[in-house]
Amino acid sequence: PYTTLFRSVTSKSEVENLFATAVKRFGAVDVSIQNAGVITIAKVEDLTEAEWDKVMAVNTKGVFLCCQEAARHMVPRKSGRIINTASGQARQGFIYTPHYAASKFGVVGITQSLAKELAPTGVTVNAFCPGIIDTDMWAYNDQAWGKLLGNYQPGELMQEWVNNIPMKRVGRPEDVAGLVTFLASDDAAYITGQTINVDGGLFMS
């Protein structure tokens, strides 16, 4: 319902308009989930400045702008849940994606900093690191990384990576949704500043 009035998390004015519309429609902002993200995959000598800027703008600046606006609505009410999407690449950078890794490490830093600042107000700030999740982004990853890493056919590289996951399967969107629902609930009221992996055991930290 917001697509006609909200186009980019990289625009401060549009973020402000989105939150204002949410308050007008629902009365308050109780939970804010920062989930917009983009990726490109290229060798370091081919990675353009425009690609770097776009990935950092959406994945890191966009998270901050939304967190900032969420805090403005939540702090006066002394209640709220801010939940940020990081990535397995916030745990360990991967080949051909230094800009994406940097952007997701940045999300963890934002999360920890804001968690400390907002803790006295009752607003919690947490993040999560999805692993290989069955989404359109991972279909692109399989194709783009597959071309650069070898003569992989569609799905072959993904399967090779899945074989390294202790649970031996790709994650489903509902696997991520379950954690996010918990972090948004009253059961998570004493959890803040944490970044939780949702990856079938791929990264254990």
C-alpha positions in Angstrom: 0.0 0.0 0.0 3.0 2.4 0.4 4.6 1.9 -3.1 2.9 5.0 -4.6 4.2 7.3 -1.8 7.5 5.7 -0.8 10.2 4.9 -3.3 13.6 4.9 -1.6 15.0 4.3 1.8 18.0 6.5 0.8 15.8 9.6 0.8 15.4 11.2 4.3 12.2 13.0 3.2 10.6 9.8 1.9 11.5 7.9 5.0 9.9 10.7 7.1 6.8 10.5 4.9 6.5 6.8 5.3 6.6 6.9 9.1 4.2 9.8 9.1 1.8 7.8 7.0 2.1 4.8 9.2 1.3 6.9 12.3 -1.7 8.4 10.6 -3.0 5.1 9.5 -2.2 3.0 12.6 -1.8 5.5 15.4 1.8 4.7 16.4 5.0 2.9 15.3 5.7 -0.1 17.5 8.0 -2.1 15.3 10.3 -1.0 12.5 12.0 -3.7 10.4 14.7 -2.5 8.0 14.8 -5.1 5.2 15.6 -3.2 2.0 18.7 -4.5 0.4 20.6 -4.7 -2.9 23.7 -6.6 -4.1 26.0 -6.7 -7.1 28.8 -9.1 -7.8 32.0 -8.3 -9.7 35.7 -8.7 -9.6 37.4 -5.9 -7.7 38.9 -4.3 -10.9 35.4 -4.3 -12.4 33.4 -3.0 -9.5 32.2 0.5 -10.3 32.0 3.5 -8.0 28.3 3.7 -8.8 27.8 0.1 -7.6 29.6 0.8 -4.4 27.6 3.9 -3.7 24.2 2.3 -4.4 24.9 -0.7 -2.2 26.1 1.4 0.7 23.3 3.9 0.2 20.5 1.3 0.4 22.0 -1.2 2.7 23.6 1.0 5.3 22.4 4.6 4.9 18.9 3.4 4.4 19.0 1.3 7.6 20.2 4.3 9.5 17.6 6.7 8.1 14.8 4.3 9.0 16.2 3.6 12.5 16.6 7.3 13.1 13.0 8.0 12.1 11.7 5.0 14.1 13.6 6.2 17.2 12.0 9.7 16.9 8.6 8.0 17.1 9.4 5.4 19.7 11.6 7.2 22.3 8.9 9.6 23.5 6.6 6.5 24.0 9.5 4.7 25.8 8.6 1.6 23.8 9.5 0.0 20.4 11.4 -2.6 18.5 13.9 -1.8 15.8 15.0 -4.8 13.8 17.7 -4.6 11.1 18.6 -7.0 8.3 22.3 -7.8 8.1 23.7 -10.9 6.3 26.0 -13.8 6.7 28.5 -11.4 5.1 28.3 -9.3 8.3 30.1 -12.3 9.8 32.5 -13.0 7.0 33.0 -11.2 3.8 32.9 -13.2 0.6 34.7 -13.0 -2.7 33.6 -10.4 -5.3 31.4 -8.4 -2.9 33.5 -6.1 -0.8 30.9 -3.3 -1.0 28.1 -5.6 0.1 30.2 -7.0 3.0 31.1 -3.5 4.1 27.5 -2.4 4.0 26.3 -5.3 6.2 29.1 -5.0 8.7 27.9 -1.4 8.9 24.4 -2.6 9.8 25.8 -4.5 12.8 27.7 -1.4 13.9 24.6 0.8 13.6 22.6 -1.8 15.6 25.1 -2.0 18.5 25.5 1.8 18.7 21.8 2.5 18.7 21.1 -0.3 21.1 23.3 1.3 23.7 22.0 4.8 23.1 18.3 3.8 23.2 18.4 1.1 25.9 17.4 3.5 28.8 14.3 4.5 26.8 13.0 0.9 26.6 13.5 0.8 22.8 15.4 -2.4 21.7 17.6 -2.6 18.6 18.6 -5.9 17.2 19.7 -7.4 13.9 19.7 -10.8 12.2 22.0 -12.4 9.6 20.2 -14.5 7.0 22.2 -17.2 5.4 21.2 -18.8 2.1 17.5 -18.1 1.9 15.3 -19.1 -1.0 14.6 -15.6 -2.5 15.0 -13.8 -5.8 18.3 -12.3 -4.6 19.8 -15.7 -4.1 18.7 -16.7 -7.6 20.8 -13.8 -8.8 23.7 -14.7 -6.5 23.7 -18.3 -7.8 23.9 -17.1 -11.4 26.4 -14.2 -11.0 28.8 -15.9 -8.6 28.5 -19.1 -10.7 29.8 -17.3 -13.7 32.8 -15.8 -11.9 33.7 -18.9 -9.8 33.6 -21.5 -12.6 31.5 -23.1 -15.2 28.5 -23.7 -13.0 25.0 -24.5 -14.3 22.0 -22.8 -12.7 21.6 -24.2 -9.2 24.9 -26.1 -9.0 26.8 -23.5 -7.0 23.9 -23.0 -4.6 23.8 -26.8 -4.0 27.5 -26.8 -3.4 27.1 -24.2 -0.7 24.1 -25.9 0.8 26.2 -29.0 1.2 28.3 -26.9 3.7 25.3 -26.0 5.8 25.0 -28.3 8.8 21.3 -28.6 8.4 21.8 -29.4 4.7 19.0 -27.3 3.3 18.3 -23.8 2.0 16.5 -21.4 4.4 12.9 -20.5 3.9 11.4 -17.0 4.3 9.4 -18.3 7.2 12.6 -19.4 9.0 13.5 -15.7 9.0 10.0 -14.5 9.8 9.9 -16.6 13.0 13.0 -14.9 14.4 11.8 -11.5 13.5 8.4 -12.1 15.0 10.1 -13.2 18.3 12.3 -10.1 18.3 9.3 -7.9 17.8 7.4 -9.5 20.7 7.3 -8.9 24.4 9.2 -12.1 24.9 12.3 -10.3 23.6 12.0 -7.2 25.8 15.3 -7.9 27.5 17.3 -8.6 24.3 19.0 -5.6 22.6 22.2 -5.0 20.7 22.3 -8.6 19.4 22.8 -9.9 15.9 21.4 -13.4 15.4 22.3 -15.8 12.6 19.5 -17.5 10.7 21.5 -19.8 8.5 21.1 -23.5 9.5 24.4 -23.4 11.4 26.6 -22.1 8.6 28.2 -19.5 10.9 28.2 -20.4 14.6 29.0 -17.1 16.4 
